């Protein structure tokens, strides 16, 4: 049986730092599965200078395509670890594979199929030789364009954004989770160990390297004409203090990075996250305020205090799988509110802690004896805000079913909610359990969140009415 493949002549010498060179005139046609096949969509920063071999450098890059037939094989230059998903199924992990890699050991039903491939990263460096040299399909089969979301989110950061210490690295990091949840393209412009500021002891500084194709090379610059991000999420500063970066320098560099991002992505909403360790929090917020004062209202500071507990860290710094899911639960609605996307509820990973997002304080109280209710505005922007509510059972009998009512004093209107069913009639709001979180064990708690619109003042509700009789038992 013959196989449809691209025949590439290999030059005697390597081109572009070891890439395989293609003989002049060897061009691909749409549908043939070669790297230059226009039916293959590459997400993230891929080096496409060699038409025979495309290479990603930053974490979180992947490609998607549709294909016909019953099998698909991946042509790799050297050994690599990768993840492959067919027809939207689970990402299958393949280790130490090279050459022609069969992604369909069990033949598929004849017809149209989809494929997504991403390479495994370790602290920002790919685990092996991430050089894509095309696909091999059945005789007579071809690729076709898969549906590609119009919007794209870039997540800029260090090993936390890479997903270091999680089970699947980039695929189990909060950026990937949020992109999947919001139905967008997504990529992690992240490098393990990176700082904001380049330091004399060798810390990679993303203030400069954000502009590059390769985080570990001075040239070439990335061609920002290849795509435009609709949102950019920055999570930097965790490593800088350990490399001698002082606060004035950090604030100046952060402001400069925000200016660079705006210059490259004029239409993007930029979210500057407070680091989960709260390092350089004041300087990050000051950089955002400087951009706001300069007239850029689409730069937003995100307070992350209380987002993670010690149980959600794999060490003292890096979130584990549950931690990344908790971050995604908090951050996805904030991004969605600015992009107009709809986050999907994640009933198994809702954080139960709350924190104060200045200037609105956390309010606690309002439930019957044995219960407490805390309300927190976790993020606020012009025209809207995100609220989080925690119901805690401090009694000795389990709650089985609950609803919580309150009244907004300033015309606030809930637009969407997660982990509860929320209805509103005028100022009166009622949140009802989602079924899966109806039971609150003694000493336990549950939480839900919502997005709401507001103009002017955003005072907290004066009180809460909790309909959960078991809470009255102390």
N, C-alpha and C positions, 0 to 999 in steps of 0.2 A: 504494500500500500504506500503510495507516495504521499508526501506531506507538503502542504502549502507553507512556504517559509521565504524569508527574504535572503537572497544570496549576496553576501558581502565579501568583497576582496579585502584582505587584511594587508596593510602596508608593512614593510620590513621594520620600520621604526615606529615607536609610539608617538601619538599626537596629543598635545594638551595634557601633560602630566600623566601619561600612561593610558589615555583613551585609545581605543581601537580606531584606526583611520579607515575611511570608506573610499573605495576607488571612485574617482570623478565620474559622474554620469550615473551612478547607482542610486536612483531616486525611487521612492516608494509611491504606490498608488493608494488612494483612499480604500480602506477595507483590508489591507494586506497584513496588518498587525505589526508593522515595523515601528520604530520610535517616532518617525515623522508622519505616521498615519494620522490624519486629522480627526479620525473618529475616536482617538484616545485622548481623554482630557487629563492633563497633569495639573494637580493642585499643589500649590506651594512653590518654592524656589528650586527649579530644576535647571541644571546646566544642559542646554540644548545645542551647544556649539558643535558637537560632533553628531551628525545625523544617524550614526550607527550605534550610539551609546549615550543614553540620557542618564544624568546623575543628580540625585538630590543631596543637599548638604545639611540644611536645617532640619530639625525634628518635625514630625507631623506632616510630611509630604506624602502624597499618594497619587495613584492614577486610577481612573475608571474608564470602562468601555462596555459596549454591548458586543456580543458575538453570536454567530449562528453555529449549528453543528452540535456535536455531542461531547467534544473534548476541547480543552485549552491547555497549552503548555507555555511556560515562561522561560525565555532565553536569558540566562544570567552569565556574566563573564567569569566570575569566581565565586567562592563560597560565601553565602549570605544567610541570615535568618530573616524570615518575612512572615507576614500575615496575608491571607487571601480569603476573600468573601465572594461567594458565587450566589447570584440571585437573591442578594440581600440577606443571606444566611450568616451564621456565626463566623467570626474571623478564625480561620484554621491556621495554627502556628506550625511552620515548617522550619527546621533547624539544619544548618550545615548543608544546604543544597547548592548545587552549582550546575552550569551547563543547561541542558533542556530539562526543566522541572515540570513534571506532570501534576497539574492542579486538579485533575479529574480522574483519579485512579478508578473510580466507578463512573462509567459513562453516564452522561446526562440524557434526558429525553430529547429527541430531535426538536429543534425550534430555536427561539430567541432566548438568550441568556445575558446576564450582566456579570461583570467582574470588577472587584476593587482589590488592589495590591498596595500594601505599605510595608516598608522595611523596618526592622526592629532597631531602635536606637538605645544606646547605653550612655546616659549623661550627655546626650547631644551628639555623640559620634555613632555612626552606624555600625552594627555588629556584623562586620564582614564587608564584602565588596558590593556596595549598592549601585550596581551599574546595569541598567535595563537595556537589553539588546533586542527586544521585540517579543512577539507572541507567535506560536505555531498552532495553527488550527487544522481542522479536518480538511481533506481535499474538497475543494469547491465551497468551503465556508468562508465567511468574511466578518469583519467587525462592522458595527454600526454605532452611531452616537447614542450613548446612554443619556438619560435625563440628568442635567447638571443644574443644581440650584443657582439662582441668579446672584444671591448675596454671598459674601465671603467675610469671615472674621479672622483676623490675625491675632494670635496670642504671643506676646513678646515677653521673654523672661529667662530664668535660669533653670537649674535642674528640677525645681518644683513644677515649672510649666512643661518641662520635658516629660515629667511623670516618673522620675527616678524613684525607685523602691516600690512601685506598684507592680501588679502582676503582669501587665502587658505594656508597660512604659507609656508611650505616647497615646495608645488607644484607651488607656484607663486614666488618663490625666483629665483635669477639669476642662481644658480647652476642647479636646476631642469630644467629651461628653456633652458640652454645651452646644457645639456645632451640630452634633447629631440630633440633640433634643430640639433645637430651633430649626432644623431642616436647612442648614446653610452649608456651603463649603467652609472649610476651616483649615488652618495650618498653624503650627507652633514654631515661631521664629525664636527659638530658644536653644541655649547652649549650657550644658552642665558646668557649674562653677563660675558662670559669667557674673560680672559686676555691671553696674551702670557705667562707671568710670574706669577707663583703662589705667592700670597701675604699673609701677616700675617692677613689681615682682611677678608680672605676667598674667594678671587677671584680665580676661577678655572683656573689653568695655563695649557694651551694646550701644552706647551713645554714638560710637563711630561705626561699629560693625552692623548695625541695623541697616545701613545703606548697602551692604555687600551681598554678593551672591553666596559667598562662603564665609562662615563666621570666623574661620581660622586663616584667612588670607587677606592681604591688604587690597588686592585687586582680583577680579574686576568688580565694578559696581553692579548692583542688581538693576535690571531694566524695569522700572516701576510702570512702564507702559504695558507690561504683560498682563497685569490685572490691577483692579482698584478694589481695595478693601472697603467694606461698608462700616466696619467697626474694628478698632484696634484696642486690645486689652493689654496693659503694661503691668507687669509684676516684677519690679526690680528693687534692689537695695538690701536683700538678705545677706549677700556676700561682701558688700562694700566695706562694712565696718571692720571686717577681719583683714582687710588689705590696706588699712590706714587712710581711707577716704574720710575727710572731715565734712561736717555738715554744710558749710557755705559752698564748698566745691560740689557736693552732691546736689544741692538745690539748683545751682547754676547749670549743672550738666543735665538735670532732669528737665529744666525749662527748655534747654537747647534740644533735647530729644523730642519734646512735645512740638517744638517748632519744626523739626525735621519731619516728623510724622505728618503734621498738617501740610507742609509743603508738598509731600509726596502723595498724600490722600486728602485732597481739598474737601471732599464730601463725607469723610468718615466721622463717626462719633468715637471719641477717644476716651477710654476708661482707665484712669490711673488708680490701681489698687494699692491701698495700704498693705504693706507686707504683713503676712500672717504672724510674724514675730514682732510687728510694730516698729521695726527698725526704720529710721529716717521718715517716720510718719509725718511729722510736722513739716519737713522739707518737701515731701511729696505734695502735701496739701498746698503749701505755699507756691510751688511751681504751677499747680493747677490754677490757683487764684491769680497768678501773674498772667496766665493765658486768658482767663476770663476777663481780667481787667483790660487786656489788649483787644477785647471784642470777640474772642472765640468762646462762644457759649456751648459749643459741642465738645468741650473737654470737661470730664466729670471725675470728681474724686469719689472713691468708693471706700467707705469705712468697713473694715473686715474684723473688727474686734468681736470676739465671741463666736466667730464662725467655726472654729475648730476646738475640740477638746483633746486632752492628752491621749485618749483612747483612739483618736483619729489620726495619730501621728505614728509613723513607723520608727522614728527616732525623735530627737528633739526639734527637728526642722521640717522633715519631709512628710506630707500627708500620705497615709496609706490609701487603699482603694475606697474605704468608707469616707475618709477625709476628702478625697477628690469629689466623691458624689455629694458630700455636704456642701462643698464650695460651689459645685454646679447648681445645686438647689437654690443657693442664695444668689448667685450671680446671673444665672440665666434669665430670671424675670427682670432684673435691672437692665440687661442688654435688650431684652424683648420690648421693654417699655419704650426705648428710644428708637428701635428699628421697626416697631409695629409687628413683630413676630409673636407667635403664641407658644409659650413654654409648655412642655408636657409635664404633668405631675409625676413625681417620683416618690411613691408612698413608702418606700422602704428606707429612704435616706434623709428624712427631714431632720434638720438640726433642732435640738431642743433648748439651746441656749439663746439668750437675747443680749443685745448690747445697745448702747446709746449712740445714735447718730445725731450729732449736734445740728440744730439747737433743740431738738425735741427729746425730752427725757423719757425713760422707761417708767411706765405706770404699773403698779402692782395692786391687786385687790379686786373687790367686786363680786366674788363668788360666795356661795354659802360656806358655812363652817366646814373645814376640812379640804377646801379647795382654794387655789389662788390663780389669778389671771394676770399675765404681764403683757403689755402692749408696747411695741417699740417701732419707731420709724427708723428703718435701717439705711435708707437712702432717699434723698430728696433732690429734685431738679425743678426747673421752671415749668410749672403746670402739672406736676405730678410727684408721686412718692411711692415707696414700697413700705408696707407695714408687715410686721411679724407679730404673732400672738402665741403665747405659750399657756396652756392650761395644765396645772399641776395638781395631782391628787395627794393631799397631805394627810388624808384620813386612813382608816384601816380596812375599808371595804372598797372593792373595785367599782369603778364607774362603768356602767354598761349603757352607752348611748348618751350623747350630749348635744346641746345647742347653746350658742352664746349670742346674746344680743347687746347692742350698744347704739348710741345715737351720735352722729357726727355734728359738731357745733358750727362748722364753717362751710357747709355745702359740699364737702368732699364726696366723691362718687366712685365706688368700686367698679373697675373695668374688667378685672379677671382675678382669679384666685386659684390656689392649689392646696391640696391636702384637706380641703373642706368645701362644702357647697355653700356659696354665699349669695344671699338675695338682699335687695335693698328696696325700700319703699320710702321715698323722701329722704329724711335724715336717718331713719331707722334701718339698721343693718342686722341681719341674722346669719350666723355661720353654723352649719350643721355638720356633724361628723361624716366622714366619707365611707363609713361602713368598716373598712379595714382598720381604722383607728378609733372605733367607737368605744373600745374597752381601754380604760386607764387603770393600771394596777395601783394598789396602795404604794405611795412613794414614787410613782411614775409620773410621766407627763406626756403630752402630745403637743404638736405645734402645727400651725398653718400660716400661710402668707397670702398677701394680696397686693395688687397694684391699684392705685386710685388717682383720680385727677383732683386738682385743687387750684385755686387762685387766691393769692394773698395769704392770709393767715391759715395756719394748719395746726390748730389746737387739737390736743388729744381728747378722746371721748371722756365725758364726765364720770361715767360709771358703766359697769357691765352687769348683765343679767344672765346667770348661768343656769340652764335647765338641766340639772344632773343630780337627782335626788340623793344618790348614794354619797355624794360629797358632804352631805349634812352630818354623816356619821363620823364622829371624831375619834 
